[in-house]
Amino acid sequence: MPFRLGYRRRQLGFGQGFHQFTEGFRHESAEYAEGVTGKPGAMRFRDSARLDPSQVSDRRGMRGGPALAGGGGLIGLIFLVISLLNNGGGGANGVSIGGASSDQGDLSAQCQTGADANQREDCRIVGVVNSVQTFWRGRVPNYREAKTVFFTDGTQTGCGGATADVGPFYCPNDSTVYIDLGFYDALRQRFGAKGGPFAEAYVIAHEYGHHIQNLRGILRREHDGSTGPQSSSVRTELMADCLAGAWAKGAVDTGFIESLNDDDIRDGLDAASVIGDDRIQQASQGRVSPESWTHGSSEQRQRWFLAGYRAQNGDAACDTFAVSRV
Ligand SMILES: [Zn+2]
């Protein structure tokens, strides 16, 4: 497969969701988030926080994505299923990024402060990237920054060409997170997630969890290609969920985010449950086959996010390889 250059890219893990599956899971996530009130989360940034838009490259609207980009409809669905069968493939060869273009212009002009992050979704993601990297810079010796790239439809990456259909992912070869922000609409509309600013932040924090794993040499270990609820692939993904939870716990202390409450956490748990392997399989195949899980069940993903969020000893609680069962 063309994108297997050394490592596999790590995806968020998602598939075709259907709204009829959402109610039960919303209930389930409510059991995990204590003190829920039913209000939507409202994660806010400090208005005066200085954003660093240089951590994000903006390739939105560039021409030259893969031919299947933005397929939609039946083609998109077939492509998605093929992608899932290929364990997250979906890269097409022959991708070009398009002509010379400023990678940056709009974001650096528009996204300067936390007030901008409270106004605009793209600036909010810039703020989340800043917060997540500030958090990890203080905890990982010799932390190296990882850029996030916004794209639409398709783009070239260090892990080969990628279309939006594969969802957000981290590519270890170029230490970069890739996301088509349209994924957030899909999360709500196709997968039935509740959405909200923190649900969006969770997605980013999960991908940066893979960056931490990469810096620590953990992604290199995860190579056996096995699947199933206790497999190394699932343990790797659950660790990334847990690291996202660890960031959430420290997010306010990074100086970017003003407040984070139980409703926000519940939105994150809701997003984590929506992209559980069991739920995706149920929705896309009408049955659940645990032996082929790569990312973990809805229950596992929520539980490990919370393990990170509640940990007293930092992200040591996130060592999913140290426990007999995850
Ligand atoms: Zn992942």
Boltz pocket constraint, residues with backbone or C-beta under 6 A from the ligand:
constraints:
  - pocket:
      binder: B
      contacts: [[A, 10], [A, 11], [A, 12], [A, 13], [A, 206], [A, 207], [A, 210], [A, 237], [A, 240]]
      max_distance: 6.0
